[in-house]
């Protein structure tokens, strides 16, 4: 059975190859090791192997793992509820899933009270027919303009979830559309000049890197789910 360090090395090697093939450096892409299926042992093994950015989509699990390695850079990648925003802010370097003005306003107010700046990504629903949460691309400029007055909120870029079981051509279309949307809003002054793009998971992160991802959320390729015989 492969160790966590070996699996992490394989992911890094594949990422490096995908970046090189598209004329990018591996250092331009950060791996977010999604720890949903990690044990305390495998989480610590990843840390010892040099992994520094981790993610969770559930606050309770984030709290448990944050307590194990508080010095890690933790990312919250799940749907953020207003009543749990304070806890998420206290533990997270970056919130990946802002797609609602009320949540954004809540995060801004909490950050203002704490004298902090909240770093976020806007979640984009690039395939609205699937009914997923997020801002549709055709509303992106409007939504970013609504966020602009929130002085304690720093919008660093965009995040998207690709459709399940999509073909490579569909994945490329989805990821490239989000990249182009980010570039357009950067030109409009509503995003940083080089915005963060959180795109790609265990099954498609190489395609996401080829299409411009700067953050890839890789879970089971590093922390496979436990199997029972």
MIMIFI-389254 format. One line per 4 residues: number of its first residue (from 1); their letters; for each residue x, y, z of C-alpha. Coordinates in pm, 1 decimal, decimal comma. Last residue first. Example, Ala and Ser with C-alpha at 12.3 -4.5 7.8 and 13.67 -1.06 7.14 Angstrom:
# MIMIFI-389254
2 = SA = 1367,0/-106,0/714,0  1230,0/-450,0/780,0;
***
This chain:
# MIMIFI-389254
229 = XXXX = -1312,6/-621,6/401,7  -1324,9/-253,2/486,5  -1190,9/29,9/276,0  -1080,9/366,4/412,4;
225 = XXXX = -1116,3/657,8/173,6  -801,0/757,4/-10,7  -610,3/1057,7/131,6  -377,2/1191,8/-138,3;
221 = XXXX = -567,5/1103,2/-457,8  -879,3/1113,4/-240,5  -853,7/1485,3/-170,1  -705,9/1724,9/-424,2;
217 = XXXX = -837,5/2082,0/-439,6  -630,0/2261,8/-701,9  -528,6/2627,2/-660,2  -370,5/2834,4/-939,3;
213 = XXXX = -587,2/2685,9/-1213,7  -505,3/2811,2/-1564,9  -660,1/2573,2/-1817,5  -371,6/2322,7/-1817,4;
209 = XXXX = -388,7/2321,9/-1437,4  -760,2/2239,8/-1454,5  -691,0/1950,6/-1692,8  -434,9/1809,7/-1447,5;
205 = XXXX = -677,9/1865,7/-1158,6  -946,7/1647,6/-1317,3  -1009,0/1336,3/-1109,2  -861,4/1452,5/-777,8;
201 = XXXX = -1016,5/1800,0/-795,4  -990,7/2097,0/-1029,7  -1041,7/2470,8/-1003,9  -954,6/2738,9/-748,0;
197 = XXXX = -845,3/3029,7/-966,8  -657,3/3308,0/-787,9  -656,3/3640,4/-968,3  -345,6/3792,7/-1126,2;
193 = XXXX = -438,4/4159,7/-1173,5  -663,5/4139,8/-868,6  -1039,9/4130,5/-924,3  -1297,5/4407,4/-980,0;
189 = XXXX = -1062,5/4632,6/-1177,0  -1244,5/4577,7/-1506,5  -935,0/4406,2/-1650,3  -940,9/4174,4/-1348,2;
185 = XXXX = -1309,4/4115,3/-1423,5  -1226,2/4005,1/-1778,1  -940,5/3784,1/-1665,5  -1162,3/3615,9/-1406,9;
181 = XXXX = -1432,8/3548,0/-1664,7  -1171,7/3407,9/-1903,4  -1045,1/3171,2/-1634,3  -1401,7/3066,6/-1550,4;
177 = XXXX = -1477,2/2998,0/-1917,3  -1149,6/2806,2/-1951,5  -1241,4/2576,5/-1663,4  -1587,3/2496,2/-1796,6;
173 = XXXX = -1476,7/2447,9/-2158,6  -1181,8/2232,4/-2056,1  -1406,3/2019,9/-1838,4  -1656,3/1978,9/-2121,7;
169 = XXXX = -1380,6/1872,5/-2362,4  -1244,4/1627,6/-2106,1  -1585,4/1468,2/-2066,9  -1788,7/1534,8/-1754,3;
165 = XXXX = -1857,2/1267,0/-1494,0  -1974,2/1524,7/-1236,7  -1983,2/1886,0/-1350,9  -1683,8/2102,2/-1251,0;
161 = XXXX = -1691,7/2293,1/-924,4  -1574,3/2653,4/-946,6  -1366,6/2903,3/-751,5  -1284,9/3263,5/-835,0;
157 = XXXX = -1036,3/3530,3/-733,2  -878,5/3715,9/-441,2  -1186,8/3898,7/-314,9  -1075,3/4087,3/-5,0;
153 = XXXX = -1354,9/4154,4/243,9  -1299,1/4411,5/517,6  -1397,5/4703,6/293,2  -1726,6/4561,2/169,0;
149 = XXXX = -1794,8/4832,4/-93,2  -1671,8/4602,5/-377,3  -1897,9/4308,5/-297,0  -2193,3/4444,6/-495,5;
145 = XXXX = -1960,7/4521,5/-787,8  -1835,6/4162,2/-771,7  -2195,4/4044,5/-800,8  -2272,3/4264,2/-1102,8;
141 = XXXX = -1951,8/4162,2/-1281,0  -2021,4/3795,0/-1214,4  -2385,2/3791,7/-1321,7  -2328,6/3632,5/-1666,3;
137 = XXXX = -2085,2/3391,0/-1502,8  -2350,6/3255,4/-1269,7  -2281,6/3308,4/-901,1  -2277,2/2993,2/-695,0;
133 = XXXX = -2474,6/2697,8/-567,1  -2547,9/2414,5/-807,6  -2866,8/2387,5/-1009,3  -2720,6/2155,8/-1275,3;
129 = XXXX = -2841,8/2381,3/-1557,5  -2632,2/2665,2/-1418,3  -2307,2/2510,1/-1549,1  -2041,0/2772,3/-1468,6;
125 = XXXX = -2163,1/2816,9/-1113,6  -1894,8/3051,8/-984,3  -1787,2/3055,1/-621,1  -1633,7/3390,4/-536,3;
121 = XXXX = -1303,8/3349,9/-355,6  -1237,4/3497,2/-14,3  -981,9/3668,2/208,3  -1133,6/3823,4/522,5;
117 = XXXX = -944,2/4128,7/646,3  -917,1/4169,0/1021,7  -1006,6/4419,7/1292,4  -1221,1/4162,3/1470,6;
113 = XXXX = -1540,3/4366,8/1439,2  -1457,2/4446,3/1076,5  -1397,3/4078,6/1004,8  -1734,5/3984,9/1152,6;
109 = XXXX = -1904,5/4256,9/945,8  -1731,3/4150,0/623,7  -1812,0/3783,9/678,7  -2180,1/3867,3/735,4;
105 = XXXX = -2188,1/4092,0/428,5  -2038,8/3813,6/215,5  -2290,2/3563,4/350,8  -2575,8/3803,3/269,1;
101 = XXXX = -2433,8/3868,5/-79,0  -2431,4/3500,6/-177,4  -2171,9/3312,7/-377,1  -1874,8/3308,1/-143,2;
97 = XXXX = -1732,5/2955,8/-154,9  -1352,9/2944,3/-136,9  -1289,6/3094,4/207,9  -915,8/3154,1/253,5;
93 = XXXX = -672,6/3141,6/546,0  -930,4/2968,3/759,5  -962,1/2901,2/1132,3  -1114,7/3220,3/1273,7;
89 = XXXX = -1315,4/3290,4/959,4  -1479,8/2947,4/965,3  -1575,2/2992,0/1330,6  -1732,8/3330,5/1261,5;
85 = XXXX = -1917,3/3207,5/950,8  -2099,0/2929,9/1133,4  -2434,0/3106,4/1185,1  -2425,6/3244,1/829,6;
81 = XXXX = -2372,7/2903,1/671,6  -2077,3/2848,6/437,4  -2105,6/2577,7/173,5  -1776,9/2391,7/178,3;
77 = XXXX = -1423,9/2484,3/69,1  -1277,1/2625,8/390,3  -900,2/2655,9/348,8  -645,3/2591,3/622,9;
73 = XXXX = -281,0/2698,2/603,3  -107,4/2475,5/856,9  13,6/2612,3/1192,9  -293,5/2477,9/1374,9;
69 = XXXX = -196,2/2117,2/1295,7  -396,5/1884,3/1522,8  -645,0/2150,0/1639,6  -703,8/2247,8/1276,8;
65 = XXXX = -787,5/1883,3/1210,5  -1070,8/1877,4/1462,8  -1195,9/2225,6/1372,9  -1196,6/2149,0/1000,5;
61 = XXXX = -1392,2/1830,7/1065,5  -1660,6/2026,9/1251,2  -1661,1/2298,2/982,5  -1726,5/2068,2/692,0;
57 = XXXX = -1584,4/2128,2/343,5  -1223,6/2096,6/450,5  -895,4/2210,6/300,0  -521,5/2179,8/357,8;
53 = XXXX = -221,8/2389,9/252,3  125,8/2312,1/391,8  228,3/1976,8/245,5  597,1/1917,1/316,9;
49 = XXXX = 608,4/1540,3/364,7  577,6/1590,6/743,0  247,5/1770,7/683,6  125,1/1485,6/465,3;
45 = XXXX = 222,8/1234,8/734,6  37,9/1443,7/995,9  -280,2/1422,2/789,6  -226,0/1050,7/728,4;
41 = XXXX = -201,3/979,8/1102,1  -494,6/1200,9/1205,7  -699,7/1025,2/941,0  -776,5/1191,0/610,3;
37 = XXXX = -1102,8/1132,9/421,3  -1224,4/1495,4/429,4  -867,2/1625,9/429,3  -863,5/1814,8/102,0;
33 = XXXX = -495,8/1872,1/26,3  -496,5/2216,6/-137,2  -217,0/2196,3/-394,1  -80,8/2535,1/-498,9;
29 = XXXX = -10,7/2616,3/-864,6  237,3/2878,5/-991,1  523,7/2681,4/-834,2  471,6/2406,0/-1091,9;
25 = XXXX = 589,7/2652,4/-1354,5  374,7/2722,1/-1658,4  415,4/2659,5/-2030,2  106,8/2441,3/-2068,9;
21 = XXXX = 300,6/2114,0/-2081,9  513,1/2231,5/-1788,1  204,9/2282,1/-1570,9  63,8/1939,8/-1655,7;
17 = XXXX = 400,9/1774,9/-1585,5  439,6/1956,8/-1253,8  84,7/1862,2/-1150,7  150,4/1498,2/-1233,5;
13 = XXXX = 471,4/1502,0/-1027,2  302,5/1678,5/-735,2  17,3/1427,4/-735,1  264,3/1137,3/-742,9;
9 = XXXX = 465,6/1289,6/-456,9  149,5/1325,4/-248,1  68,1/960,5/-307,6  419,6/860,4/-200,9;
5 = XXXX = 406,4/1078,0/113,2  67,7/932,8/207,9  215,3/584,8/182,8  131,5/342,8/-93,7;
1 = X = 0,0/0,0/0,0;
***
